[in-house]
Each structure stands twice: as structure tokens, then as C-alpha cells.
Amino acid sequence: AFVDITLQKAKDAAGNKDYKTALALLEQILKIEPNNQEALQLKSDYSYALQEEKKSINTINSKQALQIVVNYSGSPNWDVFEGTLDEKFLVNGTSQYTNGHPSCFFVGKGGNVAIYVVDKIDGSLYGSRKEIINGEFIYYLTKLK
């Protein structure tokens, strides 16, 4: 019953173009039934749809991201690195953030810890603090604007 209900929830989420939620639901199914053919096919379909959706979204560039940080912090002195968010980035203490989101990471000149993160899809600005949990670096992000 759980599998059937969760499959329907995943289909409903995908029908609303919420592929991230749909994929998370499918992962729950695949933990229970790793060979569930319908879940495997839907995961493939929704992963592809999510990638295509990301391609079609106009992202901001690193120069625009820098301007967001300068406007917020008042300082132009930042080194910027581009990358993607993964499971090591938590927003407000939960792993709700989308894996693979393109982002810019801002560190103080000569520093090695990201102080700010800008989401390149929607321009959201996050404050960042780095902690070590179970020997692994985790970044806690707090949405600033």
C-alpha cells in the first residue's frame, strides 16, 4: 500500500512540475523495492525532466551574484567560486535544498570558508557557516534575502 500511495504522490508532484519532490518520493520506494520497474522508469523520466527544466531557466552569472553580495555586505572584497549545492549544504538545518543547484560561493579575500552563497537560479542570498559533523564539513545556510 505504501508503494502505491507514494507512487501516486510522486506522479502528482511531477504533474505539478515539482520533480524534486517526485524524485525524493521515488527514492523512498526504491529503498523498499530497489527493482520496482515503474519507480525506476519514473525516476529516469523525472530526472531528465528536471535537467531540461534547469537548462531552460535563465541563471544569473557570477558578476550579478557578486553584486547581490556587495549590495548586502557593503564590501566588494570577495573571491568567488562557482559550483553546485549538494547534500552537504543545509538550509535552516534541513537538507531541503536541491542537490545540484548552480551557485556562487563567496569567501573573504584569501579565505577558505564560504561566507555567502548565491543561488544562480533565483538569486537568493544565503549566509553560510561551516561545521564539522562526524568528521565531514557541512555548511549551514540561512536565507538572507
N, CA, C and O atoms as a DFTB+ gen file, in Angstrom:
580 C
 N C O
     1  1       0.831      -1.192       0.000
     2  2       0.000       0.000       0.000
     3  2       0.876       1.257       0.000
     4  3       0.586       2.223      -0.707
     5  1       1.960       1.236       0.807
     6  2       2.851       2.398       0.859
     7  2       3.398       2.719      -0.524
     8  3       3.428       3.881      -0.929
     9  1       3.830       1.695      -1.245
    10  2       4.421       1.899      -2.569
    11  2       3.399       2.522      -3.512
    12  3       3.715       3.483      -4.213
    13  1       2.183       1.991      -3.541
    14  2       1.152       2.525      -4.436
    15  2       0.814       3.977      -4.109
    16  3       0.693       4.810      -5.007
    17  1       0.663       4.271      -2.835
    18  2       0.329       5.640      -2.416
    19  2       1.476       6.587      -2.751
    20  3       1.248       7.696      -3.235
    21  1       2.696       6.155      -2.496
    22  2       3.858       7.003      -2.741
    23  2       4.092       7.202      -4.235
    24  3       4.502       8.283      -4.659
    25  1       3.834       6.166      -5.036
    26  2       3.922       6.322      -6.487
    27  2       2.933       7.386      -6.972
    28  3       3.277       8.220      -7.809
    29  1       1.725       7.356      -6.453
    30  2       0.723       8.341      -6.858
    31  2       1.132       9.746      -6.428
    32  3       0.950      10.708      -7.174
    33  1       1.683       9.859      -5.224
    34  2       2.160      11.165      -4.756
    35  2       3.276      11.688      -5.657
    36  3       3.328      12.879      -5.965
    37  1       4.164      10.790      -6.076
    38  2       5.262      11.183      -6.967
    39  2       4.717      11.656      -8.312
    40  3       5.177      12.660      -8.856
    41  1       3.745      10.935      -8.842
    42  2       3.134      11.326     -10.117
    43  2       2.423      12.664      -9.988
    44  3       2.493      13.499     -10.890
    45  1       1.736      12.871      -8.862
    46  2       1.049      14.143      -8.637
    47  2       2.050      15.290      -8.555
    48  3       1.836      16.354      -9.136
    49  1       3.148      15.066      -7.827
    50  2       4.179      16.104      -7.709
    51  2       4.767      16.428      -9.079
    52  3       4.954      17.597      -9.418
    53  1       5.056      15.395      -9.863
    54  2       5.607      15.618     -11.207
    55  2       4.591      16.325     -12.100
    56  3       4.961      17.138     -12.947
    57  1       3.316      16.015     -11.908
    58  2       2.268      16.687     -12.667
    59  2       2.232      18.184     -12.385
    60  3       1.795      18.977     -13.219
    61  1       2.698      18.557     -11.196
    62  2       2.804      19.971     -10.817
    63  2       4.206      20.527     -11.085
    64  3       4.549      21.617     -10.628
    65  1       5.000      19.771     -11.823
    66  2       6.384      20.124     -12.172
    67  2       7.292      20.246     -10.952
    68  3       8.301      20.950     -10.995
    69  1       6.938      19.564      -9.868
    70  2       7.765      19.519      -8.667
    71  2       8.575      18.224      -8.721
    72  3       8.330      17.284      -7.965
    73  1       9.539      18.204      -9.631
    74  2      10.311      16.994      -9.873
    75  2      11.193      16.622      -8.689
    76  3      11.468      15.443      -8.468
    77  1      11.637      17.610      -7.930
    78  2      12.483      17.325      -6.763
    79  2      11.719      16.482      -5.745
    80  3      12.241      15.496      -5.225
    81  1      10.492      16.875      -5.472
    82  2       9.675      16.112      -4.525
    83  2       9.368      14.735      -5.091
    84  3       9.430      13.732      -4.379
    85  1       9.037      14.693      -6.376
    86  2       8.727      13.409      -7.013
    87  2       9.917      12.455      -6.909
    88  3       9.748      11.277      -6.597
    89  1      11.109      12.963      -7.169
    90  2      12.301      12.117      -7.097
    91  2      12.576      11.654      -5.665
    92  3      12.989      10.515      -5.450
    93  1      12.350      12.527      -4.696
    94  2      12.540      12.131      -3.295
    95  2      11.565      11.017      -2.907
    96  3      11.934      10.084      -2.193
    97  1      10.334      11.117      -3.373
    98  2       9.345      10.076      -3.097
    99  2       9.728       8.756      -3.755
   100  3       9.577       7.687      -3.163
   101  1      10.219       8.844      -4.972
   102  2      10.640       7.622      -5.669
   103  2      11.821       6.962      -4.961
   104  3      11.920       5.736      -4.927
   105  1      12.712       7.771      -4.399
   106  2      13.837       7.214      -3.640
   107  2      13.340       6.421      -2.429
   108  3      13.917       5.393      -2.075
   109  1      12.264       6.904      -1.795
   110  2      11.693       6.168      -0.664
   111  2      11.203       4.788      -1.113
   112  3      11.391       3.788      -0.421
   113  1      10.573       4.762      -2.283
   114  2      10.081       3.490      -2.820
   115  2      11.248       2.558      -3.125
   116  3      11.217       1.373      -2.793
   117  1      12.269       3.107      -3.757
   118  2      13.394       2.277      -4.184
   119  2      14.221       1.756      -3.004
   120  3      14.943       0.769      -3.148
   121  1      14.127       2.397      -1.861
   122  2      14.782       1.856      -0.666
   123  2      14.088       0.574      -0.224
   124  3      14.722      -0.343       0.299
   125  1      12.775       0.524      -0.443
   126  2      11.983      -0.649      -0.045
   127  2      11.998      -1.709      -1.144
   128  3      12.174      -2.899      -0.884
   129  1      11.807      -1.241      -2.386
   130  2      11.775      -2.143      -3.540
   131  2      12.762      -1.647      -4.600
   132  3      12.366      -0.949      -5.532
   133  1      14.032      -1.999      -4.466
   134  2      15.066      -1.487      -5.375
   135  2      14.849      -1.835      -6.851
   136  3      15.406      -1.172      -7.726
   137  1      14.061      -2.849      -7.135
   138  2      13.846      -3.271      -8.519
   139  2      12.457      -2.899      -9.036
   140  3      12.014      -3.443     -10.048
   141  1      11.775      -1.997      -8.369
   142  2      10.442      -1.589      -8.806
   143  2      10.574      -0.878     -10.152
   144  3      11.076       0.243     -10.229
   145  1      10.116      -1.548     -11.208
   146  2      10.317      -1.053     -12.569
   147  2       9.619       0.281     -12.828
   148  3      10.164       1.147     -13.511
   149  1       8.424       0.443     -12.286
   150  2       7.701       1.701     -12.503
   151  2       8.445       2.854     -11.828
   152  3       8.595       3.924     -12.417
   153  1       8.905       2.643     -10.608
   154  2       9.643       3.686      -9.892
   155  2      10.956       4.001     -10.599
   156  3      11.345       5.165     -10.699
   157  1      11.638       2.974     -11.088
   158  2      12.895       3.189     -11.812
   159  2      12.666       3.989     -13.094
   160  3      13.434       4.900     -13.405
   161  1      11.619       3.653     -13.831
   162  2      11.326       4.370     -15.072
   163  2      10.936       5.818     -14.784
   164  3      11.398       6.738     -15.458
   165  1      10.084       6.014     -13.780
   166  2       9.678       7.375     -13.425
   167  2      10.872       8.195     -12.947
   168  3      10.978       9.379     -13.266
   169  1      11.770       7.573     -12.185
   170  2      12.969       8.276     -11.724
   171  2      13.784       8.757     -12.914
   172  3      14.263       9.891     -12.931
   173  1      13.936       7.902     -13.896
   174  2      14.667       8.285     -15.109
   175  2      13.955       9.432     -15.830
   176  3      14.585      10.413     -16.223
   177  1      12.645       9.298     -15.998
   178  2      11.861      10.329     -16.689
   179  2      11.921      11.669     -15.963
   180  3      12.123      12.710     -16.588
   181  1      11.745      11.638     -14.637
   182  2      11.697      12.882     -13.867
   183  2      13.085      13.515     -13.738
   184  3      13.212      14.739     -13.700
   185  1      14.118      12.681     -13.672
   186  2      15.485      13.219     -13.637
   187  2      15.781      13.971     -14.927
   188  3      16.361      15.057     -14.912
   189  1      15.376      13.381     -16.033
   190  2      15.568      14.032     -17.335
   191  2      14.763      15.333     -17.400
   192  3      15.276      16.360     -17.846
   193  1      13.517      15.292     -16.961
   194  2      12.669      16.485     -16.989
   195  2      13.260      17.595     -16.120
   196  3      13.211      18.769     -16.487
   197  1      13.815      17.222     -14.968
   198  2      14.420      18.209     -14.082
   199  2      15.647      18.836     -14.733
   200  3      15.845      20.048     -14.641
   201  1      16.458      18.035     -15.378
   202  2      17.639      18.569     -16.060
   203  2      17.241      19.518     -17.192
   204  3      17.855      20.569     -17.375
   205  1      16.226      19.144     -17.934
   206  2      15.756      20.009     -19.022
   207  2      15.184      21.317     -18.476
   208  3      15.369      22.385     -19.060
   209  1      14.491      21.211     -17.352
   210  2      13.932      22.407     -16.722
   211  2      15.055      23.345     -16.278
   212  3      14.963      24.559     -16.459
   213  1      16.105      22.784     -15.699
   214  2      17.239      23.592     -15.254
   215  2      17.908      24.281     -16.439
   216  3      18.329      25.433     -16.333
   217  1      18.006      23.581     -17.566
   218  2      18.618      24.177     -18.753
   219  2      17.813      25.367     -19.260
   220  3      18.372      26.334     -19.776
   221  1      16.499      25.285     -19.107
   222  2      15.639      26.330     -19.663
   223  2      15.530      27.551     -18.752
   224  3      15.053      28.602     -19.178
   225  1      15.967      27.416     -17.512
   226  2      15.879      28.534     -16.575
   227  2      17.053      29.476     -16.823
   228  3      18.201      29.043     -16.916
   229  1      16.756      30.750     -16.928
   230  2      17.821      31.730     -17.071
   231  2      18.503      31.897     -15.720
   232  3      17.865      32.257     -14.730
   233  1      19.787      31.635     -15.690
   234  2      20.518      31.784     -14.452
   235  2      21.263      33.108     -14.448
   236  3      21.542      33.689     -15.497
   237  1      21.576      33.568     -13.250
   238  2      22.377      34.778     -13.147
   239  2      23.836      34.375     -13.236
   240  3      24.192      33.239     -12.920
   241  1      24.682      35.301     -13.664
   242  2      26.099      34.982     -13.780
   243  2      26.831      35.392     -12.502
   244  3      26.235      35.978     -11.599
   245  1      28.118      35.082     -12.433
   246  2      28.876      35.345     -11.208
   247  2      29.015      36.833     -10.936
   248  3      29.089      37.244      -9.778
   249  1      29.052      37.642     -11.975
   250  2      29.143      39.093     -11.785
   251  2      27.865      39.625     -11.127
   252  3      27.929      40.470     -10.234
   253  1      26.720      39.135     -11.566
   254  2      25.450      39.537     -10.962
   255  2      25.357      39.029      -9.525
   256  3      24.850      39.726      -8.646
   257  1      25.850      37.808      -9.288
   258  2      25.845      37.251      -7.935
   259  2      26.725      38.096      -7.017
   260  3      26.365      38.357      -5.868
   261  1      27.880      38.522      -7.531
   262  2      28.768      39.388      -6.742
   263  2      28.052      40.675      -6.356
   264  3      28.183      41.141      -5.225
   265  1      27.308      41.244      -7.273
   266  2      26.595      42.488      -6.978
   267  2      25.568      42.281      -5.855
   268  3      25.366      43.169      -5.027
   269  1      24.930      41.123      -5.831
   270  2      23.985      40.813      -4.754
   271  2      24.706      40.814      -3.411
   272  3      24.208      41.375      -2.435
   273  1      25.885      40.183      -3.363
   274  2      26.654      40.120      -2.118
   275  2      27.165      41.504      -1.726
   276  3      27.104      41.871      -0.552
   277  1      27.666      42.273      -2.685
   278  2      28.163      43.628      -2.401
   279  2      27.036      44.500      -1.868
   280  3      27.222      45.232      -0.896
   281  1      25.876      44.426      -2.496
   282  2      24.736      45.217      -2.028
   283  2      24.360      44.863      -0.597
   284  3      23.987      45.736       0.187
   285  1      24.459      43.587      -0.259
   286  2      24.085      43.146       1.089
   287  2      25.170      43.487       2.118
   288  3      24.879      44.013       3.192
   289  1      26.424      43.179       1.770
   290  2      27.513      43.280       2.741
   291  2      28.163      44.658       2.777
   292  3      28.757      45.045       3.784
   293  1      28.050      45.389       1.689
   294  2      28.721      46.682       1.603
   295  2      30.181      46.581       1.218
   296  3      30.858      47.603       1.104
   297  1      30.683      45.378       1.015
   298  2      32.093      45.185       0.679
   299  2      32.242      44.529      -0.695
   300  3      31.542      43.565      -1.006
   301  1      33.165      45.061      -1.523
   302  2      33.415      44.436      -2.829
   303  2      34.541      43.403      -2.789
   304  3      34.880      42.827      -3.822
   305  1      35.122      43.161      -1.615
   306  2      36.322      42.330      -1.499
   307  2      35.989      40.859      -1.257
   308  3      36.052      40.372      -0.128
   309  1      35.634      40.164      -2.330
   310  2      35.269      38.757      -2.225
   311  2      35.937      37.964      -3.332
   312  3      36.070      38.430      -4.463
   313  1      36.351      36.763      -2.986
   314  2      36.729      35.787      -4.008
   315  2      35.479      34.958      -4.262
   316  3      34.749      34.622      -3.329
   317  1      35.234      34.628      -5.530
   318  2      34.030      33.872      -5.867
   319  2      34.415      32.546      -6.517
   320  3      35.340      32.471      -7.326
   321  1      33.684      31.514      -6.140
   322  2      33.844      30.190      -6.730
   323  2      32.464      29.736      -7.180
   324  3      31.469      29.945      -6.486
   325  1      32.419      29.121      -8.334
   326  2      31.139      28.610      -8.813
   327  2      31.106      27.112      -8.576
   328  3      32.129      26.430      -8.635
   329  1      29.915      26.620      -8.308
   330  2      29.754      25.189      -8.079
   331  2      28.292      24.861      -7.925
   332  3      27.418      25.629      -8.326
   333  1      28.039      23.721      -7.345
   334  2      26.655      23.302      -7.130
   335  2      26.473      22.912      -5.672
   336  3      27.400      22.446      -5.009
   337  1      25.258      23.115      -5.197
   338  2      24.928      22.689      -3.845
   339  2      24.711      21.185      -3.846
   340  3      24.236      20.615      -4.829
   341  1      25.058      20.558      -2.753
   342  2      24.811      19.123      -2.618
   343  2      24.300      18.846      -1.212
   344  3      23.913      19.768      -0.494
   345  1      24.298      17.597      -0.825
   346  2      23.723      17.227       0.467
   347  2      24.512      17.790       1.639
   348  3      24.052      17.698       2.777
   349  1      25.683      18.369       1.401
   350  2      26.471      18.966       2.475
   351  2      26.037      20.398       2.787
   352  3      26.582      21.035       3.689
   353  1      25.055      20.900       2.036
   354  2      24.531      22.242       2.267
   355  2      23.118      22.123       2.807
   356  3      22.229      21.586       2.145
   357  1      22.921      22.627       4.011
   358  2      21.620      22.538       4.659
   359  2      21.041      23.935       4.817
   360  3      21.732      24.847       5.271
   361  1      19.784      24.107       4.448
   362  2      19.107      25.384       4.620
   363  2      18.301      25.308       5.909
   364  3      17.439      24.445       6.075
   365  1      18.602      26.233       6.818
   366  2      17.914      26.274       8.109
   367  2      17.915      24.916       8.807
   368  3      16.932      24.534       9.442
   369  1      19.031      24.190       8.682
   370  2      19.200      22.946       9.410
   371  2      18.582      21.713       8.792
   372  3      18.654      20.634       9.382
   373  1      17.968      21.835       7.606
   374  2      17.397      20.654       6.964
   375  2      18.016      20.485       5.582
   376  3      18.550      21.435       5.010
   377  1      17.941      19.286       5.059
   378  2      18.514      19.017       3.743
   379  2      17.489      19.279       2.650
   380  3      17.430      18.548       1.661
   381  1      16.682      20.319       2.824
   382  2      15.634      20.612       1.859
   383  2      16.179      21.184       0.553
   384  3      15.469      21.239      -0.450
   385  1      17.429      21.605       0.570
   386  2      17.950      22.286      -0.604
   387  2      18.156      21.327      -1.757
   388  3      18.515      20.165      -1.563
   389  1      17.930      21.813      -2.926
   390  2      18.039      20.985      -4.119
   391  2      19.480      20.616      -4.410
   392  3      20.334      21.492      -4.545
   393  1      19.751      19.329      -4.505
   394  2      21.076      18.902      -4.940
   395  2      21.296      19.368      -6.363
   396  3      20.390      19.316      -7.194
   397  1      22.495      19.818      -6.632
   398  2      22.842      20.202      -7.988
   399  2      22.457      21.617      -8.371
   400  3      22.615      21.990      -9.533
   401  1      21.958      22.422      -7.439
   402  2      21.617      23.801      -7.766
   403  2      22.888      24.567      -8.078
   404  3      23.818      24.553      -7.271
   405  1      22.963      25.245      -9.239
   406  2      24.141      26.057      -9.531
   407  2      24.189      27.245      -8.584
   408  3      23.171      27.891      -8.333
   409  1      25.366      27.527      -8.064
   410  2      25.513      28.580      -7.068
   411  2      26.889      29.226      -7.176
   412  3      27.807      28.686      -7.793
   413  1      27.001      30.399      -6.557
   414  2      28.283      31.063      -6.394
   415  2      28.581      31.109      -4.907
   416  3      27.709      31.423      -4.097
   417  1      29.823      30.791      -4.555
   418  2      30.260      30.778      -3.171
   419  2      31.239      31.923      -2.973
   420  3      32.191      32.067      -3.740
   421  1      31.014      32.737      -1.955
   422  2      31.845      33.911      -1.717
   423  2      32.639      33.747      -0.433
   424  3      32.085      33.476       0.632
   425  1      33.956      33.918      -0.558
   426  2      34.854      33.859       0.592
   427  2      35.589      35.189       0.659
   428  3      35.785      35.856      -0.357
   429  1      35.993      35.568       1.869
   430  2      36.806      36.764       2.022
   431  2      38.116      36.582       1.281
   432  3      38.588      35.456       1.127
   433  1      38.705      37.669       0.823
   434  2      39.972      37.579       0.091
   435  2      40.977      36.738       0.866
   436  3      41.297      37.035       2.017
   437  1      41.466      35.693       0.224
   438  2      42.453      34.815       0.835
   439  2      41.874      33.805       1.813
   440  3      42.613      33.002       2.382
   441  1      40.571      33.834       2.014
   442  2      39.939      32.906       2.952
   443  2      39.606      31.587       2.288
   444  3      39.776      31.426       1.080
   445  1      39.127      30.638       3.090
   446  2      38.772      29.343       2.523
   447  2      37.400      28.851       2.978
   448  3      37.056      27.687       2.771
   449  1      36.618      29.731       3.595
   450  2      35.289      29.339       4.053
   451  2      34.260      30.233       3.383
   452  3      34.369      31.458       3.432
   453  1      33.265      29.625       2.758
   454  2      32.212      30.406       2.102
   455  2      31.393      31.134       3.163
   456  3      30.833      30.516       4.068
   457  1      31.335      32.449       3.037
   458  2      30.558      33.266       3.970
   459  2      29.164      33.510       3.405
   460  3      28.179      33.553       4.142
   461  1      29.100      33.667       2.089
   462  2      27.817      33.870       1.417
   463  2      27.689      32.885       0.262
   464  3      28.681      32.483      -0.345
   465  1      26.459      32.510      -0.025
   466  2      26.151      31.665      -1.176
   467  2      24.995      32.326      -1.903
   468  3      24.014      32.733      -1.280
   469  1      25.111      32.436      -3.231
   470  2      24.035      32.976      -4.053
   471  2      23.549      31.886      -4.989
   472  3      24.328      31.299      -5.739
   473  1      22.261      31.625      -4.937
   474  2      21.609      30.673      -5.829
   475  2      21.533      31.314      -7.212
   476  3      20.920      32.368      -7.376
   477  1      22.146      30.689      -8.195
   478  2      22.191      31.276      -9.535
   479  2      20.874      31.159     -10.284
   480  3      20.710      31.786     -11.330
   481  1      19.937      30.377      -9.779
   482  2      18.651      30.260     -10.458
   483  2      17.721      31.378     -10.034
   484  3      17.129      32.044     -10.882
   485  1      17.582      31.595      -8.730
   486  2      16.617      32.615      -8.296
   487  2      17.256      33.826      -7.635
   488  3      16.548      34.754      -7.242
   489  1      18.593      33.839      -7.502
   490  2      19.270      34.992      -6.924
   491  2      19.164      35.093      -5.413
   492  3      19.516      36.126      -4.844
   493  1      18.687      34.046      -4.747
   494  2      18.591      34.075      -3.282
   495  2      19.983      34.158      -2.674
   496  3      20.930      33.538      -3.159
   497  1      20.086      34.936      -1.604
   498  2      21.343      35.097      -0.887
   499  2      21.252      34.363       0.446
   500  3      20.269      34.490       1.177
   501  1      22.297      33.593       0.749
   502  2      22.356      32.835       1.992
   503  2      23.630      33.176       2.753
   504  3      24.702      33.315       2.165
   505  1      23.497      33.308       4.064
   506  2      24.664      33.358       4.926
   507  2      25.102      31.923       5.155
   508  3      24.278      31.008       5.134
   509  1      26.384      31.722       5.372
   510  2      26.895      30.357       5.465
   511  2      27.827      30.217       6.657
   512  3      28.647      31.094       6.927
   513  1      27.691      29.106       7.363
   514  2      28.668      28.768       8.389
   515  2      29.043      27.296       8.213
   516  3      28.200      26.448       7.919
   517  1      30.310      27.029       8.401
   518  2      30.854      25.694       8.163
   519  2      31.082      25.006       9.506
   520  3      31.641      25.597      10.430
   521  1      30.648      23.771       9.602
   522  2      30.858      22.978      10.810
   523  2      31.353      21.594      10.420
   524  3      31.160      21.141       9.291
   525  1      31.985      20.944      11.361
   526  2      32.419      19.563      11.141
   527  2      31.484      18.656      11.930
   528  3      31.364      18.771      13.150
   529  1      30.822      17.748      11.209
   530  2      29.920      16.789      11.834
   531  2      30.350      15.398      11.389
   532  3      30.422      15.111      10.194
   533  1      30.634      14.540      12.359
   534  2      31.114      13.177      12.067
   535  2      32.306      13.201      11.110
   536  3      32.408      12.371      10.207
   537  1      33.205      14.166      11.323
   538  2      34.411      14.252      10.504
   539  2      34.203      14.802       9.110
   540  3      35.114      14.749       8.284
   541  1      33.020      15.330       8.830
   542  2      32.712      15.835       7.497
   543  2      32.277      17.300       7.585
   544  3      31.558      17.690       8.504
   545  1      32.725      18.106       6.614
   546  2      32.321      19.504       6.583
   547  2      30.883      19.626       6.097
   548  3      30.510      19.062       5.068
   549  1      30.087      20.367       6.849
   550  2      28.701      20.647       6.490
   551  2      28.532      22.159       6.534
   552  3      29.019      22.815       7.455
   553  1      27.852      22.705       5.554
   554  2      27.559      24.137       5.541
   555  2      26.097      24.351       5.902
   556  3      25.205      23.755       5.297
   557  1      25.857      25.201       6.888
   558  2      24.501      25.585       7.259
   559  2      24.206      26.923       6.607
   560  3      24.903      27.908       6.849
   561  1      23.192      26.954       5.797
   562  2      22.803      28.169       5.092
   563  2      21.567      28.770       5.724
   564  3      20.630      28.061       6.088
   565  1      21.577      30.092       5.850
   566  2      20.428      30.831       6.353
   567  2      20.061      31.856       5.292
   568  3      20.893      32.673       4.897
   569  1      18.824      31.815       4.835
   570  2      18.405      32.733       3.774
   571  2      18.403      34.157       4.300
   572  3      17.780      34.454       5.320
   573  1      19.105      35.037       3.595
   574  2      19.188      36.437       3.983
   575  2      18.245      37.312       3.165
   576  3      17.676      38.274       3.680
   577  1      18.085      36.975       1.895
   578  2      17.119      37.681       1.035
   579  2      16.882      36.904      -0.230
   580  3      16.103      37.333      -1.081
